[in-house]
Amino acid sequence: MLKKLILLVLILLPLSSAVAQSNFYQGKTITMIASTAPGGTGDLRVKSMVPTLRKHIPGNPTIIIEYMDGGGGRKGANYLFRNAKPDGLTIGALSGGIVGLQIMRESGVMYDVDKFIQLGTPESTNHYTIYTRKELGANSIDKLRALSGVRIGAQSVGHVSYIAGRLFSYLFGLKQPQFIAGYTAAEVDAALVRGELDARANNAASVLRRNPDWLDKGVMDFHAIMEIPKGDKHAKLGHLPEIESFARNDREKKLVAMWRGFRLVGSPYMLPPGTPKDRVEVLQDAFRKTYRDAEFHKEFVKLVGDEAEPLMPEELAKVIREIPRDAEVVELLKSLAGARPLPSR
């Protein structure tokens, strides 16, 4: 009789746990802290997630979005770390920039990204490439290196494309390249066509979606690619040399790994430290199911215009954990992000 009773208890324990989890979220409201402004692409990424995520959380709680734009994502991340109650009812829909801001030791960071609990990211594939106008006559990297004062355009100092352009230039060993900022994304390409600029670095998917003939008809010369994630070959640019192949030493390899990691985190979802383990498990499982759900992928394409390329919670945690933190590499990347001439190698 005692053995039967013990067996019955063991059978009912998992069921009781599942019921408790479901009961917790039943009738509750989850607040998404979005470190973006309403109406933009970042907002649409969050909105594409909500309906499917709600379906996969036991109890189907209401999910609302609270916007905390500011500081390149610092405002939302600081709130999640310092003020949000760690009860499983507040989720950070954060900017990937918060990872780099902390590792680069930027001001205004009052959070520890390593203490956040990771829920994954819906986007990770983020290849970057560099290309030059055909009229420049630099259809190889050796010819590009032979030129002096190549004019490379970007939106602003410190912008992702600006840093990418300087990273490519630094590792190529270009002679006194000029970095010209102050354009919108579309204006950089227009300036290339008019001959006001010679080159730019850009997200590979963006340039080929807007201007497919630049590759197909040879309007531009494409020189190299940064694979994000490493080893993921781009369908049309996979033949290009990968930027890490130009690194001369361990410091430069870590530089590439650091920048690759910053871009790989995409638009991460996180929980505040101290969130109860059982609620963490419920939410991580719900995010995993959402990332695998065809309905979510359809909604992401519909609202965002790109394919979702998710990283699961444990994969995102691994990416953040493995980003190099060496002080000399941080200083090197800071110099590339600024407006001064490229550092010597």
Sequence and secondary structure as in RCSB ss.txt:
>XXXX:A:sequence
MLKKLILLVLILLPLSSAVAQSNFYQGKTITMIASTAPGGTGDLRVKSMVPTLRKHIPGNPTIIIEYMDGGGGRK
GANYLFRNAKPDGLTIGALSGGIVGLQIMRESGVMYDVDKFIQLGTPESTNHYTIYTRKELGANSIDKLRALSGV
RIGAQSVGHVSYIAGRLFSYLFGLKQPQFIAGYTAAEVDAALVRGELDARANNAASVLRRNPDWLDKGVMDFHAI
MEIPKGDKHAKLGHLPEIESFARNDREKKLVAMWRGFRLVGSPYMLPPGTPKDRVEVLQDAFRKTYRDAEFHKEF
VKLVGDEAEPLMPEELAKVIREIPRDAEVVELLKSLAGARPLPSR
>XXXX:A:secstr
 HHHHHHHHHHHHHHHHHHHHHHHHTT EEEEEESS TTSHHHHHHHHHHHHHHHHSTT  EEEEEE   GGGHH
HHHHHHHTS  SSSEEEE  THHHHHHHTT TT    TTTSEE  BS     EEEEEEGGG   SHHHHHH BS 
EEE SSTT HHHHHHHHHHHHHT BS EEE    HHHHHHHHHHTS SEEEEEHHHHHHH THHHHT SEEEEEE
E SSTT   TTTTTS BGGGG  SHHHHHHHHHHHHHHHT S EEE TT  HHHHHHHHHHHHHHHH HHHHHHH
HHHHSS    B HHHHHHHHHHS   HHHHHHHHHHHSSS     
